[in-house]
Amino acid sequence: MPSQINSPSIGASIAKWILVDPQTAKVVITGKVDVYSLENVWTQIRAQQNSWLQSSGNHSLTFDATNISSLDGSGIAFLIDIEEAQQKAGGQFSLVGLNPRYEPLLKEFDPISNLFPVPAVKAKRGFIVSTGMATQNLLDDAKGLITFTGHLAADLFWSLCHPNQVRWGDFVNAAVQAGIAALPIVGLVSFLIGVILSFQAAIGMKQFGAVSFVGPLAALGVVREMGPLITAILLAGRSSAAFAAEIGTMTVNNEVDALVTGGLSPIRFLVVPRVLAGILVMPILTLYADIVSIFASMVTMLAYDIPFINFWNGMLQTVTIEDIGSGLIKATLFGVVVSAVGCLRGMQTGTGAAAVGISATRAVVSSIVMIVLVDGIFAYISYKTGF
């Protein structure tokens, strides 16, 4: 005689776990089987099945559906879960008494192995493969950058020949976003740079009794290098990321593809106004940063009893128009780099929820790398030409 396991009464139990013998068991389902009646049944039946399957031997399980009055998708899922656990343990499973009207629904999930795929284990890449892939990605990125630079140069020349067709509204919005809105942070950082640079230089110069030379040297360093570089890095973290996120969102929403479908050039429509804005605002912000940093340095030198007039006279003798022009030319190049790289990364945005964030991050990193590269090239040219 089959012996019923003393399984706890499962609600108004629609399911019974019956142990025929140590190797044979039966699950009997009666009544209406839906998500509500299975609320506590599913976990308890599965717990009893797992406990039974842990014993040694060849286990055979029968699922008796003869007395089921109605069955929905949750009941089919319950049946499949029991069958999958049985097959996974190497046992046998049989279904009896299921009303033929439910068989089409059950066949939709056959074979059930497709519902429980084995997790694919990715093979670890070797050093050579990883190096090759990194090199390929670098070459692809360089190719995309060169291609984009060519298109941008052609469209900037086009904008000079057809100024009436440039989207000046976008140009003004980008200039306000990248320029006026950046004044507070540029001013704050520039002031701190001027103070820190003067204090650190004065510590060393004081040992040689040359504190009076700190102001002119700090002003020269700010005008030629620190002003353009700090401003460019701030805009890289601020405006370049904003351009990448804005154009990246348009790319994800297929708005860029819509422009191409409509016969419009995305570079002329989206990139050119932002690059022109970067060319305009970067020298202005750099000049503003130079003034704030020099003023901060003048205030700092008061702590070393260097009056404003001495600082001013020393700066006029040291800093020339060529130095200021060199810094502003460098700043203009930085403006092109920051705005163009941000737009490029935005247009390279992939798909998915994280794509825009990845593009913004890549824009910031790429902009800073390109700024350093351009700065190094410009420094070499200045060394050779004396400009």
C-alpha positions in Angstrom: 0.0 0.0 0.0 1.3 3.4 -0.9 2.2 5.4 2.2 1.4 9.1 2.2 4.3 11.2 3.7 3.1 13.4 6.5 3.6 16.5 4.5 2.1 19.4 6.3 -1.3 20.4 5.1 -0.6 22.9 2.4 -3.4 25.5 2.8 -6.6 23.9 1.6 -4.1 21.5 0.0 -4.5 21.1 -3.7 -1.3 19.0 -3.8 -0.2 15.8 -2.0 3.2 14.3 -1.9 2.9 10.5 -1.7 5.9 8.2 -1.2 5.1 4.8 -2.7 8.5 3.4 -1.8 11.9 4.9 -1.2 12.5 5.1 -4.9 9.0 5.9 -6.2 6.9 9.0 -5.4 3.8 10.6 -6.7 2.5 14.2 -6.7 -1.3 14.4 -6.9 -3.0 17.7 -7.9 -6.7 18.3 -7.5 -9.0 21.2 -8.0 -8.2 24.7 -9.5 -4.5 25.3 -10.0 -3.6 28.9 -10.4 -1.2 31.5 -8.9 -3.3 31.9 -5.8 -3.8 28.2 -5.0 0.0 27.6 -5.6 1.1 30.3 -3.2 2.5 27.9 -0.6 2.2 24.6 -2.4 5.0 25.2 -4.9 7.9 25.7 -2.3 6.7 22.9 0.0 6.3 20.3 -2.8 9.7 21.3 -4.2 11.3 21.0 -0.7 10.0 17.5 -0.3 11.1 16.5 -3.7 14.7 17.8 -3.1 14.8 16.0 0.2 13.7 12.8 -1.5 16.2 13.2 -4.4 19.1 13.4 -2.0 18.7 9.7 -1.1 20.6 7.2 -3.2 18.9 5.2 -5.9 17.0 5.6 -9.2 14.1 7.9 -8.4 10.8 7.7 -10.3 8.2 10.5 -9.9 4.6 10.5 -11.3 2.7 13.7 -11.6 -1.0 12.9 -11.4 -3.2 15.6 -13.0 -6.4 13.5 -13.3 -8.4 15.6 -10.8 -7.3 19.1 -12.0 -10.4 21.2 -12.8 -8.6 24.2 -14.3 -5.0 25.0 -15.0 -3.3 28.3 -15.9 0.3 29.3 -16.8 1.5 29.2 -13.3 0.4 25.6 -13.0 2.3 24.7 -16.2 5.3 26.4 -14.7 4.9 24.4 -11.5 4.8 21.2 -13.5 7.9 22.1 -15.6 9.8 23.0 -12.4 9.2 19.6 -10.9 10.1 17.8 -14.1 13.3 19.9 -14.6 14.4 19.1 -11.0 13.7 15.4 -11.6 15.7 15.3 -14.8 18.5 17.2 -13.4 18.9 14.6 -10.6 18.9 11.8 -13.2 15.5 10.4 -12.2 12.5 9.5 -14.2 9.3 11.6 -14.6 5.9 10.7 -16.0 2.8 12.8 -16.4 -0.6 11.1 -16.2 -4.2 12.3 -16.4 -3.6 15.7 -18.0 -6.7 17.0 -19.9 -5.9 17.1 -23.6 -6.9 20.7 -23.8 -3.8 21.7 -21.8 -1.3 19.7 -23.9 -0.8 22.4 -26.5 0.2 24.8 -23.8 2.6 22.2 -22.4 4.1 21.4 -25.8 5.1 25.1 -26.2 7.8 24.5 -23.6 9.1 21.2 -25.0 12.0 20.5 -24.7 12.2 22.0 -21.3 16.0 22.0 -21.4 15.7 25.1 -23.5 14.1 26.9 -20.5 17.1 26.1 -18.3 20.2 26.6 -20.5 23.6 25.6 -19.0 25.5 28.8 -18.1 28.2 29.4 -20.7 31.6 29.7 -19.3 33.7 32.2 -21.2 37.1 31.0 -22.0 39.9 33.2 -20.5 41.7 35.2 -23.0 45.4 34.8 -23.2 47.9 37.6 -23.2 48.4 37.5 -26.9 44.7 37.6 -27.6 44.1 40.4 -25.2 47.0 42.4 -26.6 45.7 41.9 -30.1 42.2 42.9 -29.3 43.4 46.0 -27.5 45.6 46.9 -30.5 42.7 46.4 -32.8 40.4 48.6 -30.7 43.1 51.3 -30.6 43.6 51.2 -34.4 39.8 51.3 -35.0 39.5 54.3 -32.6 42.4 56.1 -34.4 40.8 55.4 -37.7 37.5 56.8 -36.5 39.2 59.8 -35.1 41.1 60.5 -38.4 37.9 60.1 -40.4 35.9 62.3 -38.1 38.7 65.0 -38.2 38.6 65.0 -42.0 34.8 65.4 -42.1 34.9 68.1 -39.5 37.7 70.0 -41.3 35.7 69.9 -44.5 32.5 71.0 -42.8 34.2 73.8 -40.9 35.5 75.1 -44.3 31.9 74.8 -45.6 30.7 76.9 -42.7 33.1 79.6 -43.6 31.8 79.6 -47.2 28.1 79.3 -46.2 27.7 81.2 -42.9 24.0 81.7 -43.5 23.4 77.9 -43.3 25.1 77.4 -40.0 22.7 76.7 -37.1 23.6 79.8 -35.1 20.9 79.1 -32.5 22.6 76.0 -31.5 25.9 77.8 -31.6 24.6 80.4 -29.1 23.2 77.7 -26.8 26.4 75.8 -26.8 28.5 78.9 -26.2 26.3 79.8 -23.2 26.5 76.3 -21.8 30.2 75.9 -22.3 31.2 79.5 -21.7 29.0 81.7 -19.4 27.9 78.8 -17.3 31.5 77.8 -16.7 32.7 81.1 -15.4 32.2 80.3 -11.7 34.1 77.1 -11.6 36.9 78.4 -13.9 37.2 81.5 -11.7 37.3 79.4 -8.5 39.9 77.0 -9.7 42.0 79.7 -11.4 42.1 81.7 -8.1 43.2 78.6 -6.2 45.9 77.8 -8.8 47.3 81.3 -8.6 47.5 81.1 -4.8 49.0 77.7 -4.7 51.5 78.4 -7.4 52.7 81.5 -5.8 53.0 80.0 -2.3 54.9 77.0 -3.6 57.3 79.1 -5.7 57.9 81.5 -2.8 59.0 78.7 -0.5 61.9 77.8 -2.8 62.7 81.3 -3.9 62.9 82.6 -0.3 65.9 80.4 0.3 67.8 82.4 -2.4 66.4 85.8 -1.5 64.5 86.0 -4.8 60.9 86.3 -3.6 60.5 89.3 -5.8 60.8 87.1 -8.9 57.9 84.8 -7.8 55.2 87.1 -9.2 56.6 87.5 -12.7 57.4 83.8 -13.0 54.0 82.8 -11.7 52.3 85.2 -14.2 54.4 83.8 -17.1 53.6 80.2 -16.1 49.9 81.0 -15.9 49.7 82.9 -19.2 51.7 80.3 -21.2 50.7 77.0 -19.7 48.5 76.8 -16.5 45.7 79.1 -17.7 45.0 77.3 -21.0 45.6 73.8 -19.5 43.4 74.2 -16.4 40.6 75.7 -18.4 40.8 73.0 -21.0 40.6 70.2 -18.4 37.7 71.9 -16.7 35.8 72.1 -20.0 36.7 68.5 -20.8 35.0 67.4 -17.6 32.1 69.7 -18.0 31.3 70.7 -21.6 32.8 67.7 -23.5 30.8 65.3 -21.3 27.7 67.4 -21.8 28.1 67.4 -25.6 28.7 63.6 -25.6 25.6 63.0 -23.4 23.4 65.2 -25.5 24.4 63.8 -28.9 24.6 60.3 -27.4 21.0 60.5 -26.3 20.0 61.6 -29.8 22.0 58.6 -31.1 20.2 56.1 -28.8 16.8 57.6 -29.8 17.7 57.2 -33.5 17.5 60.9 -34.0 20.9 61.0 -35.7 19.8 58.2 -38.1 16.7 60.3 -38.8 19.0 63.2 -39.9 20.9 60.9 -42.2 17.7 59.5 -43.6 16.4 63.0 -44.2 19.6 63.8 -46.2 21.1 66.1 -43.5 24.7 65.8 -42.4 24.9 65.1 -38.6 28.3 66.8 -38.5 27.0 70.0 -40.1 23.8 69.8 -38.1 25.1 68.9 -34.6 28.9 69.1 -34.5 29.8 72.3 -36.3 27.9 74.7 -34.1 29.4 73.1 -30.9 32.9 73.2 -32.3 32.5 76.8 -33.3 31.2 77.6 -29.8 34.3 75.8 -28.3 36.6 77.9 -30.6 34.9 81.1 -29.4 34.6 80.5 -25.6 37.9 78.7 -24.9 40.2 81.7 -25.5 37.8 84.0 -23.6 37.7 81.6 -20.6 41.5 81.3 -20.8 42.0 85.0 -20.7 39.5 85.2 -17.8 41.4 82.4 -16.0 44.7 84.2 -16.6 43.4 87.5 -15.0 42.0 85.7 -12.0 45.1 83.7 -11.4 47.4 86.7 -11.7 45.2 88.7 -9.3 45.3 85.7 -6.8 49.1 85.7 -7.2 49.3 89.4 -6.5 47.2 89.0 -3.4 49.3 86.1 -2.2 52.6 88.0 -2.6 51.3 90.6 -0.1 52.1 88.0 2.5 55.7 88.3 1.5 55.7 92.1 1.5 55.7 92.4 -2.3 53.3 95.4 -3.1 51.1 95.4 -6.1 53.2 97.9 -8.0 56.3 95.8 -7.8 54.4 92.7 -8.9 52.9 94.7 -11.8 56.1 96.1 -13.0 57.9 92.8 -12.8 55.1 91.1 -14.7 55.2 93.7 -17.5 58.9 93.2 -17.9 58.5 89.4 -18.0 55.2 88.6 -19.8 55.1 89.8 -23.5 52.3 89.9 -26.0 53.9 86.8 -27.6 53.4 84.9 -24.4 49.8 85.9 -24.2 49.2 85.1 -27.9 50.9 81.7 -27.4 48.6 80.8 -24.6 45.5 81.9 -26.5 46.4 80.0 -29.6 47.0 76.9 -27.5 43.6 77.6 -25.8 41.9 77.7 -29.2 43.4 74.3 -30.2 42.2 73.0 -26.8 38.7 74.3 -27.6 38.6 72.4 -30.9 39.8 69.2 -29.2 37.4 69.4 -26.2 34.3 70.1 -28.3 35.1 67.8 -31.2 36.0 64.8 -29.0 32.8 65.2 -27.0 30.7 65.3 -30.2 32.7 62.3 -31.6 32.0 60.1 -28.6 28.4 61.1 -28.6 28.0 60.0 -32.2 29.8 56.7 -31.3 27.3 55.9 -28.6 26.0 52.3 -28.6 22.7 50.9 -27.4 21.5 50.2 -23.9 20.8 52.0 -20.7 24.5 52.6 -19.9 25.6 53.7 -23.4 25.2 57.4 -22.8 27.1 57.3 -19.5 29.9 55.3 -21.2 30.1 57.9 -24.0 30.3 60.8 -21.5 33.1 59.0 -19.6 35.0 58.2 -22.8 34.6 61.8 -23.9 36.2 63.2 -20.7 39.1 60.7 -20.8 39.8 61.1 -24.5 39.6 64.9 -24.2 42.2 65.0 -21.4 44.5 62.6 -23.3 44.2 64.7 -26.5 44.8 67.9 -24.5 48.0 66.5 -23.1 49.1 65.3 -26.6 48.4 68.7 -28.2 50.1 70.5 -25.3 53.2 68.4 -25.8 53.3 69.0 -29.6 52.8 72.7 -29.0 55.5 72.8 -26.4 58.0 71.2 -28.8 57.0 73.7 -31.5 57.5 76.5 -29.1 60.9 75.2 -28.1 62.0 75.0 -31.8 60.5 78.3 -32.8 60.8 80.3 -29.6 57.2 81.3 -29.8 
